Amino acid sequence: MTQTLTQLGLNEMPFVPHEAIIQATQKACAQSNRYPEFDSHTLRQAIASHFAIPADWVAASNGSAGIIHQAMIASGQGEVAFGWPSFDAFPFMAKGLGMSVHLISLKDNACDLEAMARAITPKTSIVIICTPNTPTGGVVSHEAVVQFLKKTSKKLIVLIDEAYQEFVTDPLAVRALELVKEYPNVVMTRTFSKAYGLAGLRVGYAIAQPELAEKIMLAGVPFSIPVPAQAAAIEALAHSSHLGKRIAYINNERHHMTQQLKALKAPAVNGHGNFVWLPVGEIAEQVADILRKEGVLVKAMKSLGIRITVGTRQETNQLLQAWEKVRHLIPHASKVQTNE
């Protein structure tokens, strides 16, 4: 009999979309013989209305990975700098574009903006501030980003990746939209894949002042968001008020998972986002392999740690049961540090 695996290795929401979103998607599928909008104009209008900004401040693409890839291209494809560990697609995308990569060690599980400012060279064309940072869950403060912007060139694209912003509860966390309005070189990226629960439809967007937003849009391909995906995203925005309970559930379950793992002597970090980070060092892949054999998939980052997606209480219980098989390994982990 094939074992059913509990998927906690991808940062997805465990809830199906709102019924109205499903209906809008199904209705749009009937139009799949038609091309989508050339530049996702209707979706961009909806996003602009949601944030009370002009539509020419919005660029959209296939997921936040797609829009970040476009921002890399728009930067001139010089050097890209970002904290590490972070979203593992960043170096992959940079390599594909022939960009050199500068990795900046994290501080307190978040981007170290002071170190990043020191590391910028004349070749650096874009920096990415992932906050909350995946896989570690740390956030940067608004004041820290303001100070960073004061120190750096206005020709440098500063991309604030807020894929998990909806889960943030820290009142001091960066308010990216305010900075976009003040600085023409700042771009904010978000996605419908996380809190909105539309990971399978791949819709992301960027907000920047018009000149930069246009450059990012032109760096992409036309017709990039399929008809059903656009319909789902627009309907999701119309039902944003329904997110609150789901986000609260995930945040509460993240706290519960963290506390339970700590009770099992695991170095769990209760950050922000819909995931928990465990910096278990060199045994990360070994831990992930044992958990997989026990029926639970987690994401291992080689020699660094594992990231566990927050799902339902039942899935948390399955994880905790499986964790009993790896408890004995934790005292032997190297470089275990929670930074809390």
Secondary structure as UniProt FT lines:
FT   STRAND          6..7
FT   HELIX           19..29
FT   TURN            30..33
FT   TURN            38..39
FT   HELIX           41..51
FT   HELIX           55..57
FT   STRAND          58..61
FT   HELIX           63..74
FT   TURN            75..76
FT   STRAND          79..84
FT   HELIX           89..96
FT   TURN            97..98
FT   STRAND          100..105
FT   TURN            108..109
FT   HELIX           113..119
FT   TURN            122..123
FT   STRAND          124..130
FT   TURN            134..136
FT   HELIX           142..151
FT   TURN            154..155
FT   STRAND          157..161
FT   TURN            163..164
FT   HELIX           165..167
FT   TURN            171..172
FT   HELIX           176..182
FT   TURN            184..185
FT   STRAND          186..191
FT   TURN            195..196
FT   HELIX           199..201
FT   STRAND          204..207
FT   HELIX           210..218
FT   TURN            222..223
FT   HELIX           227..238
FT   HELIX           240..242
FT   HELIX           243..263
FT   TURN            264..265
FT   STRAND          275..278
FT   HELIX           281..283
FT   HELIX           284..293
FT   TURN            294..295
FT   STRAND          296..297
FT   STRAND          299..301
FT   TURN            302..304
FT   STRAND          305..309
FT   HELIX           313..323
FT   TURN            324..326
FT   HELIX           327..332
//
